[in-house]
Amino acid sequence: MRALCWEGVGKLAVRDVPEPRIRAEGDIIVKVRASSVCGSDLHLINGYLPAMREGDILGHEFTGEVVETGPGVQRLRVGDRVVVGSVVACGGCWYCRTEQFSLCDNSNAQPVLTEKLWGHAPAGILGYSHAAGGYSGSHAEYIRVPFGDVGAFPVPDGVPDDAVVFASDALPTGWMAADFCGLKGGEVVAVW
């Protein structure tokens, strides 16, 4: 398959890479139908976050179609259209059970580095360096999504890919910011 890969600071290339495979019972494989570029991708491209390796696949805002499921996946089926959140969360640890998915204890294999960077190890993030789990990203034809039942959400028929892709990261980020600010309906805000 073809994928957009990090080649070094300021350098990207489209490469032919192996298709992802199921590695754990909760994994799903998604055929990417739409993937958007996030400002966070630019941080990686420009070298602002350590732990990138040559050949890493970028991207974490996407929608697609489930083409394979691990034996433990219960909510999703092959053929389902899904939008996938950028955070990789197990759904079972204390943080996940209290809906603090971005702090999942079981999805980031690099906690020492990230604890030094951010004070607490965050969850893994798709396509966001080895400091955030080293998962391949969505700027590819296919992507492996760990814990698919937790982070992938079915898309209703009739909703176009380019409309739903923003529900993966951009929409929830703005929603969370508004929620943290305690905004109420009808209030006027400025964003810059």
ZIDA-V279311 format. One record per residue. N is the residue number from 1. RES is the residue in one small letter. PSI is psi in whole degrees, -180 to 180 (999 if undefined). D_CENTER is the distance of its C-alpha to the mean C-alpha in Angstrom with 1 decimal. Layout:
BEGIN
n:N res:RES psi:PSI d_center:D_CENTER
n:N res:RES psi:PSI d_center:D_CENTER
END
This chain:
BEGIN
n:1 res:m psi:164 d_center:19.1
n:2 res:r psi:144 d_center:18.4
n:3 res:a psi:151 d_center:15.5
n:4 res:l psi:117 d_center:15.2
n:5 res:c psi:147 d_center:15.8
n:6 res:w psi:130 d_center:16.5
n:7 res:e psi:-2 d_center:20.3
n:8 res:g psi:170 d_center:21.2
n:9 res:v psi:123 d_center:21.4
n:10 res:g psi:6 d_center:21.6
n:11 res:k psi:129 d_center:21.5
n:12 res:l psi:156 d_center:19.2
n:13 res:a psi:147 d_center:20.4
n:14 res:v psi:124 d_center:19.7
n:15 res:r psi:156 d_center:20.4
n:16 res:d psi:123 d_center:21.2
n:17 res:v psi:161 d_center:19.2
n:18 res:p psi:147 d_center:19.4
n:19 res:e psi:146 d_center:17.4
n:20 res:p psi:157 d_center:15.1
n:21 res:r psi:158 d_center:16.9
n:22 res:i psi:128 d_center:16.7
n:23 res:r psi:-26 d_center:17.0
n:24 res:a psi:159 d_center:17.1
n:25 res:e psi:-23 d_center:18.6
n:26 res:g psi:3 d_center:15.5
n:27 res:d psi:152 d_center:13.4
n:28 res:i psi:154 d_center:13.0
n:29 res:i psi:129 d_center:13.1
n:30 res:v psi:131 d_center:12.1
n:31 res:k psi:117 d_center:14.1
n:32 res:v psi:128 d_center:12.3
n:33 res:r psi:-29 d_center:14.6
n:34 res:a psi:136 d_center:13.1
n:35 res:s psi:130 d_center:10.6
n:36 res:s psi:161 d_center:11.3
n:37 res:v psi:129 d_center:11.9
n:38 res:c psi:155 d_center:11.0
n:39 res:g psi:-30 d_center:13.6
n:40 res:s psi:-32 d_center:11.4
n:41 res:d psi:-39 d_center:11.5
n:42 res:l psi:-35 d_center:15.2
n:43 res:h psi:-43 d_center:15.4
n:44 res:l psi:-46 d_center:14.3
n:45 res:i psi:-40 d_center:16.6
n:46 res:n psi:4 d_center:19.4
n:47 res:g psi:19 d_center:19.3
n:48 res:y psi:-12 d_center:18.7
n:49 res:l psi:129 d_center:16.4
n:50 res:p psi:175 d_center:17.9
n:51 res:a psi:23 d_center:16.9
n:52 res:m psi:147 d_center:15.9
n:53 res:r psi:147 d_center:17.8
n:54 res:e psi:131 d_center:19.4
n:55 res:g psi:-8 d_center:17.6
n:56 res:d psi:139 d_center:14.0
n:57 res:i psi:125 d_center:11.7
n:58 res:l psi:171 d_center:9.8
n:59 res:g psi:134 d_center:7.3
n:60 res:h psi:10 d_center:3.9
n:61 res:e psi:106 d_center:6.2
n:62 res:f psi:166 d_center:7.9
n:63 res:t psi:157 d_center:10.3
n:64 res:g psi:-164 d_center:12.5
n:65 res:e psi:131 d_center:15.0
n:66 res:v psi:124 d_center:15.1
n:67 res:v psi:-13 d_center:17.5
n:68 res:e psi:146 d_center:17.8
n:69 res:t psi:148 d_center:17.3
n:70 res:g psi:164 d_center:18.3
n:71 res:p psi:-18 d_center:21.5
n:72 res:g psi:-4 d_center:20.1
n:73 res:v psi:129 d_center:17.9
n:74 res:q psi:-31 d_center:20.1
n:75 res:r psi:-24 d_center:18.5
n:76 res:l psi:154 d_center:17.3
n:77 res:r psi:156 d_center:19.5
n:78 res:v psi:134 d_center:19.6
n:79 res:g psi:-17 d_center:19.9
n:80 res:d psi:135 d_center:17.8
n:81 res:r psi:136 d_center:15.8
n:82 res:v psi:154 d_center:12.5
n:83 res:v psi:138 d_center:9.9
n:84 res:v psi:130 d_center:6.5
n:85 res:g psi:153 d_center:5.1
n:86 res:s psi:-27 d_center:2.3
n:87 res:v psi:134 d_center:4.9
n:88 res:v psi:118 d_center:6.5
n:89 res:a psi:141 d_center:10.0
n:90 res:c psi:-28 d_center:13.2
n:91 res:g psi:-8 d_center:15.0
n:92 res:g psi:-20 d_center:18.2
n:93 res:c psi:172 d_center:18.7
n:94 res:w psi:-45 d_center:20.5
n:95 res:y psi:-45 d_center:17.7
n:96 res:c psi:-41 d_center:15.8
n:97 res:r psi:-24 d_center:19.3
n:98 res:t psi:19 d_center:19.9
n:99 res:e psi:32 d_center:16.6
n:100 res:q psi:60 d_center:15.4
n:101 res:f psi:-31 d_center:12.1
n:102 res:s psi:-4 d_center:10.9
n:103 res:l psi:14 d_center:13.9
n:104 res:c psi:131 d_center:13.5
n:105 res:d psi:-14 d_center:16.2
n:106 res:n psi:12 d_center:15.2
n:107 res:s psi:-1 d_center:11.8
n:108 res:n psi:113 d_center:12.6
n:109 res:a psi:1 d_center:15.5
n:110 res:q psi:51 d_center:16.5
n:111 res:p psi:-31 d_center:17.7
n:112 res:v psi:-49 d_center:20.9
n:113 res:l psi:-47 d_center:19.5
n:114 res:t psi:-30 d_center:17.0
n:115 res:e psi:-38 d_center:19.8
n:116 res:k psi:-36 d_center:22.0
n:117 res:l psi:-46 d_center:19.7
n:118 res:w psi:0 d_center:18.6
n:119 res:g psi:-24 d_center:21.2
n:120 res:h psi:143 d_center:18.9
n:121 res:a psi:123 d_center:16.3
n:122 res:p psi:173 d_center:12.9
n:123 res:a psi:169 d_center:10.5
n:124 res:g psi:154 d_center:8.3
n:125 res:i psi:129 d_center:5.1
n:126 res:l psi:131 d_center:3.7
n:127 res:g psi:30 d_center:6.6
n:128 res:y psi:51 d_center:8.0
n:129 res:s psi:169 d_center:11.4
n:130 res:h psi:-12 d_center:13.3
n:131 res:a psi:-20 d_center:13.8
n:132 res:a psi:39 d_center:10.4
n:133 res:g psi:-18 d_center:10.9
n:134 res:g psi:24 d_center:11.3
n:135 res:y psi:142 d_center:8.7
n:136 res:s psi:151 d_center:9.1
n:137 res:g psi:-171 d_center:7.1
n:138 res:s psi:-2 d_center:7.7
n:139 res:h psi:62 d_center:10.9
n:140 res:a psi:170 d_center:12.8
n:141 res:e psi:-32 d_center:14.8
n:142 res:y psi:155 d_center:13.0
n:143 res:i psi:142 d_center:10.0
n:144 res:r psi:129 d_center:10.3
n:145 res:v psi:108 d_center:8.2
n:146 res:p psi:152 d_center:9.9
n:147 res:f psi:49 d_center:11.5
n:148 res:g psi:-35 d_center:11.1
n:149 res:d psi:-21 d_center:13.7
n:150 res:v psi:-44 d_center:11.9
n:151 res:g psi:-5 d_center:8.4
n:152 res:a psi:136 d_center:9.6
n:153 res:f psi:131 d_center:12.4
n:154 res:p psi:143 d_center:15.4
n:155 res:v psi:129 d_center:16.3
n:156 res:p psi:148 d_center:20.1
n:157 res:d psi:145 d_center:22.4
n:158 res:g psi:-11 d_center:23.5
n:159 res:v psi:118 d_center:20.4
n:160 res:p psi:151 d_center:19.6
n:161 res:d psi:-43 d_center:16.2
n:162 res:d psi:-15 d_center:16.7
n:163 res:a psi:-32 d_center:17.3
n:164 res:v psi:-20 d_center:14.4
n:165 res:v psi:-30 d_center:11.5
n:166 res:f psi:-14 d_center:12.0
n:167 res:a psi:-9 d_center:11.4
n:168 res:s psi:-35 d_center:7.6
n:169 res:d psi:-49 d_center:7.9
n:170 res:a psi:-49 d_center:11.4
n:171 res:l psi:-51 d_center:13.5
n:172 res:p psi:-29 d_center:12.4
n:173 res:t psi:-48 d_center:12.7
n:174 res:g psi:-41 d_center:16.2
n:175 res:w psi:-46 d_center:17.1
n:176 res:m psi:-42 d_center:16.5
n:177 res:a psi:-45 d_center:18.6
n:178 res:a psi:-40 d_center:21.3
n:179 res:d psi:-46 d_center:21.4
n:180 res:f psi:-30 d_center:21.8
n:181 res:c psi:-9 d_center:24.6
n:182 res:g psi:29 d_center:26.3
n:183 res:l psi:145 d_center:26.7
n:184 res:k psi:158 d_center:28.9
n:185 res:g psi:137 d_center:29.4
n:186 res:g psi:-10 d_center:31.6
n:187 res:e psi:152 d_center:31.0
n:188 res:v psi:133 d_center:30.7
n:189 res:v psi:159 d_center:28.2
n:190 res:a psi:137 d_center:27.6
n:191 res:v psi:128 d_center:24.3
n:192 res:w psi:999 d_center:24.5
END
